[in-house]
Structure formats: C-alpha cells, structure tokens
Amino acid sequence: MMDSKEARVEIESLREQLNYHNNKYYVDNSPEISDFEFDALMRRLMELEAQYPEFSDPLSPSVRVGSDRTAEFASVAHRYPMLSLSNTYSIEELTAFVERIEREAEQQTEFACELKFDGTAISLTYEDGRLVRAVTRGDGATGDDVTANVKTIRTIPLTLSGENIPKMFEIRGEIFMPYASFDRLNAEREAAGEQLFANPRNAAAGTLKQQQSAVVAKRGLDCILYQMAGDNLPFSSHIENLEAARSWGFKVSEYMTLCRGAKEVVEYINHWDQARKSLPYPTDGVVIKVNNFALRRTLGFTAKSPRWAVAYKFKAESALTKLLSVDFQVGRTGAITPVANLEPVLLAGTTVKRASLHNAEQIAALDIRIGDMVYVEKGGEIIPKITGVELSERCTDSAPFEYITHCPECGTELVRFEGEAKHYCPNQGGCRPQILGRIIHFIRRKAMNIDGLGAETVELLFNSGLIADIADLYTLRATDLAVLPRLGEKSADNIINSIEASKAVPFARVLFGIGIRFVGETTAKYMASHFKSIDALMAADKQALQEAEEVGDKIADAVLEYFADPVNIAIIERLRAAGLQFEGEQTERASDILEGKNVVVSGKFTTYSRDEIKALIEQHGGKNQSGVSSNTDFIVAGENMGPAKLQKAEKLGITILSEQQFTELIAGVATTTATPAEVEQPKAAEQQVTQTTLF
C-alpha cells in the first residue's frame, strides 16, 4: 500500500491521462494509445479509487463515458442512456462472466453473440414507422443530433414496413466505413493533397460530423443495427426483436448467433478471430449479451455498464517488417517522440509505414536496432506500434540504438524530468516546432477559435516573419496577409475579423489557450473560476494553487514554472494590452442563501444537469467541492449517488438534499433534509425502463 499522498498524485496523473485520451478518441478522432493500454490505465485508476475513497470525484473518467459532443450540432438528451460495455481480452475472464450469469440465473443461459463493429455508435428514433432523429453516443446522457447526415446513409431506412412495429422506439447500432469506401476516400484525398485518414474508424467518425450532408452522402458509410430500446417492444428476447427489426427493413448482422454456455461462446469467438479477416469492414471483437430481457433486469447494472453484457476484444493483429530509420518529433511542450520508419506492410486492412516508439525506455527495453525485423501491431487495431524484435533475423554487425542527446530541431541539450519517461527540449522560446505548436494550440476551436488560421497558414506567417509568438497575432493587418501565397484580400479580412472576435473569448479559454503545461480545458475552467483573474493566478503560491479543483502537485508546479519565465509574462502583458479577457465575468448573485456553504453534487438529475446545479450553487453564494470532507455542509444527491460519497457522508453525519429539496432551498422554501441512510435508490419501475434499453 502506498501512502495517501502518493495515491493522490497517481490518481491525479491517471485522470489527466485518461481525460486526454478520451478527448483524442471521442472528439479529435485521433487516438494515440490502444484500447488495451487505455483499459489498463482505467483499471489502475478504479483500483486506487476503491482503496482511497477520500479522493473520489464525480468528474473522474472512471464514472463517465468519453464524450464525442461538438459545438456544431444541436445537443439532444438520450431518452435511454447509452452506457459503455465492460471489456475483456481474456478467455478466462469471459468464461467467468458466463459462469457468474448462470449461477445467478440458476440455469443454463442463452447468450446473443455478435461481432463488435469498429465505427461510431448511433441511436435512431422511429415514430409511426418513420425516422425522426439520429443522435451520437456523446457522453452517454446527451449526444449530437446528426439526423441530416444519417439520412444520407442508404442502409438506414427512412420509413419502415411490416407487422408489430412499435409506435415509438429506438434502435442502436454502429456507423462504419467499409474498407472499399475507405481506400477510395484516401485515394481521393491523396490526389487532392489532403491529409489521409489513419483508419476506417476515424474516417467514419469524421464523416458523420461533416457540416454538409452532401459530403456524407458521397463517402459510402454503412450501418449495422444491434439493439432495440423501448417500452413496448414486440418480443421478450434480444434476438427475436432484432429479427423483427430485420423484417421491417433494418440491416442487422447476419452473423449474430445464439450460444448456450461458455463452450459455445468461446467457439464463436475463436471462429471469428480468424474469419473476420475476410470481412469487408473493420471489427475489433465480439459482444456477448444475455438474450432474455427479464434476466437482464434481474442482473442490473454497475455505475458504468450492464452486468448482463461484455465485450471481448480480439488480440491485435501483428506483422513482421524491417525498421529502416527513426525520426524524432518535437511537440509544443518540447516532448520528444521517436517514430519508426518501416518497410510498408499490410496490417488490419491498411498499409503501415510508420509506428510509435514512445520513448527511450521502450526502445531500450525492446533492444530495437536499425535494420531489425520488428513485429508491428495496431494497438486496438488503430495505432501502429512496435512490440518486439525477431532476433533470429538480426544482422551480426548491428549496433545498439543510441538515443539522441540534443534536440533535432534547435540543437539544445535534452532534459528528462523526474518521474517522466520522455525527454524534453527546454528551449521553449527558440525551438521552432514548440513555437509553432503553441500558436496552433492557441488558435484552436476550444481555445481562441480563430478561423482561417490552420497549421499551414501559421507556418507561412512564421516563415514570413510576421509572427514569432501568440501575441504577434494581434499586431497583424489585412494588408500583411493579403500578399501571401494562397490567401488574398477576402481570406485576409476573414482572418483579421476572427482575430478581433477572439478578444471576447472568456478568460477560461484564454487560460487554456496560452498553453501552460498539463493545464487542459477542464483544469483551465476550474482555475479561472477559482482565481477569477490572471493577476490572482500569477500571485498564487503552490498551496493556494492546490486549493483549486483538479490542481495537484504536477499542475501547480507547471503553473509556477510558466509564470516564473519573464518571456511568458511579457506575452501575457501584450495579450492584455491587445484586449484579451484576463478576468472572469462578474455575475450578479441571485441570493446569498448559500453564503459560506460548501456543497458536494453527486448522481444524475432530472430537471438540471450536474453542471447547472453547480452553477446555481455559485449563483446563490455557495462553493462547490469535489469530494466529501468534514467541512462539507450538505450534499445535493441525484440518482446513483456515488457509494463512496454516501458512505463518507454517513460517517460524518452530513445532510443530503434531493434535487427537489435543493430547488426549494434556493427558492427560499422550507425543506426537510435527509440523512445518508434515508437516501433512496431509483424506483424499481424507473430501473426497469432503463434496463430494457441499452446497446
């Protein structure tokens, strides 16, 4: 057992990593690690949170589904939550899952086994036999309305025909891009000089979020449906309902099979682990679900996933090829990433020429040498990585790989921080990729949202001597830009107008945009809310910094380091002079009824979202806390309140308010409070509706 301080540091680090990779997967559609690596990080975090419940947090990635929501589409609340599935890579774990179900059912159980398609999840709503809405998974509770784009996918019926069609129901499935469509699309992009999609999954997700449905129609997306949801479905079992859906016009997998017992389930998996390689679309595993709905309701759910279903992930496909050379890339924070150049090899439906090597430790551990024949996997069948060396084919004159000691861009000697695997170039102000990376980060949509300035244009401005840092953007003139290649007067005017508009961007996004190491979008929001201004933030010492939510040792040190650099202070002052927002909006309080009160919000709510309740607490003078402690005044609890919070509240005797009681409190109405023991779980009827609806 580690001590409490060490546990907190590791928990904070894991949360930062998982939030980052969630964002890369769901928002950017450019994952950097495999599913296996992500799941390992998640398991470690959940273990630590169970051992140290005092560090529980309702915003932890362990209790939420990664979000793919964007600002370009209308947000729609799911009538039935779209939860995630538990994953396993082990036949032993899968067998234990089946045996547990059969013990609880006290009989041999029927399981629906289906291929796990590698695309992007969708929920389709039909009323009176007509498609009325298509919504992405989003964060599981709310997703994006992409109906116009989905209507262009020919395998999704706009109207249904047949018998026993419910008046209203939802059907969930996976939108994906077949290999043929993917190859055609990348050939077109290569001919046009555009960046290629890394894999069919990214291509499908990116296509579904296009702003023009005409573009979607041309890209050849497909969709297979795998779960119905509704109050009046015609049958009491999963497969019977999907067969009915097939008869109404839906594309349902022809490879769905009913299996009895662990032996048949394992046989199905073993067959498709090989047979899937001949399929015309990407798959990455098998989903195993209890077939009978009544048994599903009995088995219920954990906080994140159903207890009646599991996803078995196939082992990543591997190929053997030659390592030709290693390049070293420099990121905006100075992090050095080695990248292997390979002899092209076909792997999981795409040609692989490059693979990640991560850091010096991995290279040394694998003893990778130039000229070696190396094994390459697509982690989660997405990101190529080198996993081993075929020593029998190593040349006798090969020499151990020597990791670089100086930056490949500026020549500065590299450093390595305590506790980190990567090397860094410390020359922030003079290393070209770092400067360009910081500017590109600053202009991105979630920061300053400056339209018309992509990576190529930023590089053009830098090479032309017009900008050397982010503050220089606010000295640009349209006449400076119009004479540059590929721009012209209209583009120049649009860029200048967008730069001017960015001066109204709120403080939290400016703080995110300036690029302090480890300060992501969420942490920037918390710090902006806590300190209210850049001056207060710059004046804070380490202890004061750590009083803000989500700020641990590592982030606090990074903030102190950033503001200790006079170059950064000079940039801040130039941005301030340009008119950027370095203070939070001062909103007038609705009342002082919660003045001096520390409040924890936990669970799911019906009238308000959790963020809206937190905003109401602040509007009425209260302060939000992430965890329950002795100075917590009360908890606002919704459905499925965290068990660790409930246990600690009971121990400390902290008052708990329901959503209605909280609403009455801020309205000035007398309310009866509850003790932790009186907090009720969702009613059985409400649970039953949810339990018939997922996946």
N, C-alpha and C positions, 0 to 999 in steps of 0.2 A: 504494500500500500504506500503510495506517495503521500506527502503531507498536503494539507488543504491549499496552501499557496501554489505548490507545483501543479495540483489538479486544476486550479483555476486558470493558470497560464496555458495548460494544454487544452482545456475546454475552449478557451477563447480562440486559440490558434486553430483548432479543428473547425469551429463555427465560421471563422473567417474563410478558411479554405473551402468549406462546403458551400457557403453562400456564393463565393466566387465561381465555383464550378457549376452550381445551379444556374447562375446567370449565364455563363458561357453556353450551357446546354440548351436552356429554355428560351433565352432572349436573343443571344447572339447567334445561336445555331452553329457554334464552332467549338465543340467540346475539346478539352485538352488532355483529359485522362480517360481511362477505360471505365466501364461500368463496374468491373471488379475492384479497381482501385477506389472508386467513389464509395462503393458499398463497404469496403474495409474501413475507410475514414468514418463513415456513418456508424458502423458497428462500434468502433472505438469510442466515439462521442457518446453513444447511448449507454455504453458500459460505465463511462465516467459519470454521466448524469445520474445514473441509478445509484452509484456509490456515493455521490456527493450531491444530494438533492437540494442543498442550500444554494447551489449555483444554477438551479433550474430557471428557464427563461421562456416565456410564451413565444418569443421570436426565434427560438432555436430552430435550425434546419431539421432537427430530429422530429419535430412535431408539425411539420408542414410539407406540402408538396411544392417542388420547384415551380416557379411561375413563368409562363410564356406571354404574359399580357404585354401589350404595347399601347401607346397613346393614340395610335392612328385608327383604332376600331372602337366601336361602342362596347362598353362593358356590360355583360349580362350575368346575373346570378343564376347558378345552376339550381333547378328545382330539386334535383337529386345530386348530392356531392359526387365528384369524380375523384375518388381516392386512388392511392397508388397500391401496387402489389408488393408483397414481400418477395425478395429474390433469393435464390439459392443456386450454387454452382456444384452442389454435391448430391450424388445419388443417395448417399446415406441420409442426408438431411431430408431429401424428398421422401424417401421411404418412411422416415419417422413422422413426417407430416401426414402421410396416408394412414399410417397405423394409429396416430392420435385421433384422426377423424373417426376411424372405425371403432375405436374404443369408446368415444363419446356417443356415437350412434348405436353402439352395441349390436352392430351387424355389418356385413359386407356392404360397401358403399359404391354407388355409381359416380364416376368422375368424367366430366367432359374434358377431353384433351384437345388443344388447339395449337396451331403454330402461332408464335409471337412475331407479329409483323414489325418491321423496323421503319416506322414512319412517324406520324404525329397524330395524337388522339383527337377524335371529334365526337360531338354529341349532336344528333339530329332530332328535331322535334317535329312530329306529324300530328296534324289536327284534321279530322274528317278526311283522312287519306291523302293529305297534301303537305308537302314540305313547307314549314313556316319559319324554321330557324336552324342555323348551324353554328355551334359555339365550340371554341377550342377548350382544352382542359384548363388553361390558365393556372390559378393557384389551387384548383380543386373545388373552390366555392364559387369563384367568378372567373369567367373566361371572355374571349373576344368574339363578337358577332361577325362571322366571316361568311354569312349566307350567300351574298352575291358571288363570291369566289367559288363556293362549294357547288352552286347551281351549274357551274360550267363542267363539272366532273361527270362524265357520261355514265359511269356505273352507279351513280346515286340517283334513284328515281325521284322525280318531282311530284308524281302522283302515283297512288297505289291502286291495285285492283285485286279482288279475291274475297274470301269469306273470313268472318270473325276478326276483322280489323278493328282494334280498339278506337274509340272516338278520339282519344288523345294518348300518345305515348312517346317515349324517347328511345332511340336506338343508338348505341355507341359502336365505334369502330376505329379503324386506322386508315388515314390517308397516306399513301406512299407513292413513290415514283419507281416504276419498273426499270430494270436495267436498260432496256432498249431506249426508253424515253430519256434516261439519264445520259447515256452515251451520245444521243443526238443533241441534247441540250448543251453538253460540254463542247461538242464539236462546233456548234454554232457560236458559243461564247469565245472559243479559241480563235475562230476565224475573224471575229469582231474585235479581238484584242482585249477581251474582258477576262476578269479573274474567274477561274474554274471553280465549280463546286467540289468539295472534298469527297462527298459520298452521296448516295441517293437520299439518305435521311435528311441531311442538311438541305438538299435541293427541294424536297417536298415541303419542309417547314418554311423555307424562304419563299417558295412559290405561293403557299397558302396565305402569306401576309402581304402579297402584292397589292398595290393600291388600284390597279387596273385589272378588272376581271378578264378582259380580253387577253392579257398576257397569260393568265392562269389557264385559259382555255387552250392555248397553244402548246402547253408543256407536257401534256399526256399524263396527268395524275390519275391514280386509281384509288379505289376504296373497298375494303372488305369489312363487313359488319360482324360484331361478335357478342353483343349483349343488348337485351331489351330491358327497358325500365318503364314502369307504370303501375297504376293502381288496379287495373282490370285487364291484365294480360290473359290470353285465351287458355294457357296451359300452366301447369304447376311445376314444370321442369324446364331447365335451360335449353336443352337440345330440341324439345318439342316446339318451344316458342321460336327458336331460330329456324327450324324447318318451315314453320308457318310464315315467318318473315321472308324466307326464300320464295315461297309461293306468291307473296304479294309484290315481288319484283326486286328484292334486295339481293346484293351479291354477298353470299355467305360462304365461308371457306368449305370447299369440297373435301378437305382433309380432316375436318372435325370428326372425332371418334369417341364413342362411349367405352370407357375402360372400367373394369372391376378389379380392385385390388392393386397392390403395389407392383406385382409382376407384370400385369398388362400395361400399366403406366410406364414402367421402365422400358418395356419392349417398344412402345410408341416413340419414346424419346430416342432410343438407340437407332431406330429406323430413320427418323427424320434428321438425326445428326449427320447422316450421310446423304440421304435423299434430297435434302433442302438445296444442295449444291447445284441441282439441275433445275430448280425453280426459276421463273423469270423475274422474281422480285426478291428483295432482301428480307431475311428473317434472322432473329438472333436468339431464339429459344422456343420453349413450349410453355403454355399456360395451362395449369391444371385446376379445375373448379369442381366443387360439389355440384352435382346435377340437380338435385331436389331443392326447391325453394324453401320448403318447410324446415329442412335440416339446416339450410343456410341461416335462417332466422334463429334457430336454436344455438348455432355456433357463434354468431355475432361478429364483433369487430374488436380490434385493438384501436389505439388512438389514431393510427395512420392507415390501417389496411384491414381487409376482411380476414377472418380466421378460417374461411372456407375456400381460399384460393391461394395459389403460389405460382411464381414464375420461375421456371428452371432455365438458366442461361447456358447456352452452348459454350464449350471451350473455344476460345478464339482460334481462328484458322491461322496456320503458320506456313511460311515458305522459306526456302533457303536461297540466298543470293549473295553477291560479292559487295563488300564495303570498299568503295572507291576512294572516298576522302571524307573529311569532317570540316564543316563550316561552323563559325561561331557568330551567333546573332546577339546584338545588344538591345535590350528593351529600354523603355522610357525611364525605368527606375535604376538602370545600369546593370541589371541582372544579365549574366552571360548564359546563353543557352546553346549547347553544342547540337548540331544537326548532321546526321549521317547522309551522305550521298551514295546511292546504291545503284547497282545494275538493275534496270527496270524488271519487275516481277509482278505477275498477276496474283492478286490476293483479295479474296472475298468480293469478287466482281469488279475490282478496279485495279489499275496499274500503279504500283508503288515505286517511287523513285527516291523518296526521302523519308527519314524516320527520326524520331526524337531520341536523344541520348540523355536528356535531363541534366546531368551534372557530372563532375569529375569522379565522385564516389561511385556512380553507377558504371562508368567506363572502367574504373579500376577493379570493381567487383567482378565484372564480366571478363576482364582482361581482353578488351577489344583492341584489335590492331588493324592498321590499314592493310588491305589485301585479304583479310579474313573472309571466309564464307560464314555468313551470320544468319541466324534464324530471326525472321521478322513476323510479328503478329500485329493484327489490328485489334488493339485493346477495345473490347466491346464491339469489335468489327468496325471501328471508326478511325481511331488514331493509330497510325503505324508506330511500332516501337521495336527495338532490337532486344531479344530476350535471351540470346545465347550464341555461342560460337561453336562451329563444327571443327574441333581441334584436329581431327584426322586429316583435314584438308589444309592445315596451316603450313605455310612455306617455312622451310628450315632457317631462312635468313630474316624472318620477321623480327621486328623490334617492338618492345612495349610502347604503348602510346604515351606521348608526353603532352600533358595538358598545358595550354597557353598560360603565360605568366603576366602578359600585358594585353591591354585592350586592343582588339584587332582593328578598331576604328581610329582611336586617338593615340595609342601607344602608352597610355598611363598604366602603371603597375596595378594589377588587380588586388582586391582585398576580399577577405571572407569573414563575415560577421559570426560571432559566437552563436552556436545553435542552428546555423543555416547551412544547407548543403551547397547552395550556389555561390559562385564567385561574382563580384561586382566591380564595375568601373566607377571609382569615386569622383571622376571628373564631370560632375553634373553640368557645369556651365560651359565646357569646351568640347564635349563629346557629341558629335553630330546626331547619331541615332537617338540619344537621350533628349536632345533639344527638340528634334522633330517629333518624337513620341509624346513629349509633354504638350506641345502645341496641338497635336492631333487629338490627344485626350481632352484638352481644354475646349475644343470646338464641338465635341461630340454631342449628340442629342440630349443625353441625360445630364450634361454639364451646361455649356453656354448655348448649345443648339444653334450654331452659326451655319446657315445653309450656304451651299455653293463652294464651301471650302473642304474638299476631300484631301486625302493624303497626297495625291499628285500635285494639287494646287498649292498646298502648304510647302511641299518640297520646291516647287517652282518659285514661290515667293522668297524662300530661304536662299536658294541659289542666286536669285537676282539681287540679294542684299536688302530686300525690303523689310524683312522681319528677322530677328535673332532670338526673340522670346515672345511669350504670350502678350506682354504689354504692348509690343510693337504693332499688334493687330489694330489697336485703337488710334494709331497715327496714320494708317493707310488712307489714301484718297482714290477716288474712282479713276482719276487720270493716271495714277501709278499702275493700276491694274489693267486698264483697257488696252494698253500697248503690248501686253504679254501674250505669248502664244496660247491659242485655244480659248481666250477669254472674250475680249471685245467690250463695247460700251454697256450693252444690256447686262451681261454677266457681271461686269464690274459694279454697276449700280445695285444689282441684287445683293452682291456680297457686302457692300458698304451699308446698305439698308439693314441687312441681317446683323451685322456687327453693331450697328446703332441700337437695334431692337434688343440685343443681348444685355444692354445696360440695365434692363428692367428685370433680368433673371434674379430670382430670390437668392438671398445670402447662402442658404444651404447648398444650392447647386454651384454657386461661385466657389464655395469652400471645397466641394468635391472636385471642381474643375482645375483648381490650382495644382492638384496632383501631389498632395502630401502622401508619402509612402504609407501603405496599409489603411489609409482613410478612404473607404469605399462610400458608395452613395448613402447607405443607411447610417453609417457612423457619422458622416458629414451632417445628416439631418439631426441626429441626436446632439452633436456638438453645437450646431447653430442654435438649436432650441435651448440648450443649457446655458451657453455663454452669451447669447443674444447679439454679440458683435465681434468683429475681428480683433479689436483692441483688447477686449476682455480675454479672448482666447490667447493672444500673444503674451498677455501678462500673467497667465496661469502657470503655476509650478506643477510638478508631477502629481502631487497629491490632489490638487484642485482639478487637474485634467481627469484623473481617475474617478472623480465623483460623477462625471457624465456617463450616461448609459453606453454600453458597448466599448468603453475605453479601458483597456487593460495596460499592462506594463509596456508591451511592444508598441502599441499605438501611441501611448503617452510619450515614450522615448522618441518616436518618429516625429511627433509634433514639435517637441522641444528642439530636436535637431534641425528641423525645417526653419523654424523661426530664429535659430541661432546664426543662420547664414545671412550676412548682410546683403548678398545678391538677391535672395528671396524677399527680404524686407523692402529693398528698392523696387522690385517688381510690384509688390503689394501696393506701395505708395503711388506708383504710376497708374495702376489699375484704379485706385481710389480717385486719383485726380481725373481719370477718364470718365468717372461717373458710375462705376460698378457698385452693386449693393453689398456693403460690408456690415450691415446691421439687419437683424431680423425685423419683420413687420411688427409694430407695436399695436396689437389688437386690444380694443376696449373690453374689459371684463364684463361678462353677463351678470355676475354677482360675486360676493365674497363668501358664499355659503360654505365653500370647502377650503377657505384660507387656513394654511398651516397643516392641512391634512395630507398624509402620504397614502396613496391608493395603488393597489395592485389590480390589474384587469386580467381575467383568465377565463378561457372557454369560448364557446361560439354563441352568438347572439342573433336575435330575430329582427328587431327594429333597427338597430345600429350595427355597423361594423366595429371591430375592436379599436381601430384607429379613430373612428368617430367618437367612441366613448372616451378614449384618452384625450381627444381634443376638447370634449365637454368638461372633463375634469380640470384641464388647464384654464378653460374659459371661466370657470367658477372658482378659481383661486387655488386649486389643488395641485399636487405634484405626483406624477406617475413614477412608480417604482417597478423595476423588472422582476424582483424577487421578494418573497415574504420575509420580513425580519421583525425584530422586536419593536421597531418604530413604525411599523405599518398600522395605520388607523383602521382601515377596512378594505375588504376585497369586493370587487364587482364580479360576480360569477355567472357565467352562462352555462350552456350545456357542455358536458365533458370537461369540466374543470380539471386541471392537472392534478393527479393524485398526490404528487409530492407537495404541492402548494396546500392542498386540503389537509394533509397530514400535519404540516408545519403550522397551519392556521389553528388546527385543533389543539396542538401542543401549546401554542401561545395564547389561545383564547381570543383570537381576532374575529371581529364581527364580519359577517358575509351578507352582502346585499344582492338580490336578484336584479335583473335588468329593469323590471318594473319598479322595484323599490328605489333603485338609483334614480330613475326618471322622476319619481315622486319627490325624492330628496332635493334634487336641483331645482325642482319647480316650487319648493317651499312647502310641500305637503308632508304632514307627519307620516312616518312609515315604521313598520315593525321589522326589526332586524332578525337575522337568523344566526344561530351558532353553526360552526362547521358540521356538527352532527346532523343538523336539520337540512343540509343541502341535499336536494333530491337529484337523482339521475333522470334523464329524459324518460317520459312516459312510454310504456310498452308499445302503445299504438303508434307513437311517433317513431320509435325504433323500427317497428315493423315496416313502415313505409320506406325508410331508408334502406333496409336490408334486402329489399327486393330489386334494387335498382342499379347495382354497380357492375362496371366492367363489361 
